[in-house]
Amino acid sequence: MPQLNPAPWFAILIFSWLIFLTIITTKTTTHTYPNELSPQDKKAFKTESWNWPWY
């Protein structure tokens, strides 16, 4: 039974994780979005308190 021999399966697991951690993560971190975000105005908006008549 090949499941009882961990040698080839462990090597496949290690190599697949190495590929996963090196190639795929660099592809995902270098991805750029087509519409870059622009910084918003830094002015603070003045909020007014609500003046509701409570009866």
C-alpha positions as CSV (number, residue, x, y, z in Angstrom):
1,M,0.0,0.0,0.0
2,P,1.6,3.3,-1.0
3,Q,-0.1,5.2,1.8
4,L,2.1,3.5,4.4
5,N,5.3,4.6,2.7
6,P,5.7,8.3,3.6
7,A,8.8,8.9,1.5
8,P,7.3,9.8,-1.9
9,W,4.2,11.5,-0.5
10,F,6.2,13.6,2.0
11,A,8.5,14.8,-0.8
12,I,5.5,15.7,-3.0
13,L,4.0,17.6,-0.1
14,I,7.2,19.5,0.6
15,F,7.8,20.4,-3.0
16,S,4.2,21.5,-3.6
17,W,4.3,23.8,-0.5
18,L,7.6,25.2,-1.7
19,I,6.1,26.0,-5.0
20,F,3.0,27.4,-3.3
21,L,5.0,29.6,-1.0
22,T,7.5,30.9,-3.6
23,I,5.9,31.2,-6.9
24,I,2.2,31.8,-6.2
25,T,2.8,34.3,-3.4
26,T,5.1,36.4,-5.5
27,K,2.4,36.4,-8.3
28,T,-0.3,37.5,-5.9
29,T,1.8,40.2,-4.1
30,T,2.9,41.8,-7.4
31,H,-0.6,42.0,-8.7
32,T,-1.6,45.6,-9.5
33,Y,-5.2,46.9,-9.7
34,P,-6.2,48.7,-12.9
35,N,-7.8,51.6,-11.0
36,E,-5.4,52.8,-8.4
37,L,-6.9,54.6,-5.4
38,S,-6.4,58.3,-5.2
39,P,-5.9,59.9,-1.8
40,Q,-9.0,61.8,-0.6
41,D,-9.0,65.4,0.6
42,K,-7.6,65.7,4.1
43,K,-10.0,68.4,5.2
44,A,-12.2,67.5,8.2
45,F,-15.9,67.7,7.6
46,K,-17.8,69.8,10.1
47,T,-20.7,67.9,11.6
48,E,-23.6,69.8,13.1
49,S,-25.6,68.4,16.0
50,W,-29.2,67.5,15.3
51,N,-31.6,70.0,16.6
52,W,-34.8,67.9,16.8
53,P,-37.7,68.9,19.0
54,W,-38.2,66.1,21.5
55,Y,-41.8,66.2,22.9
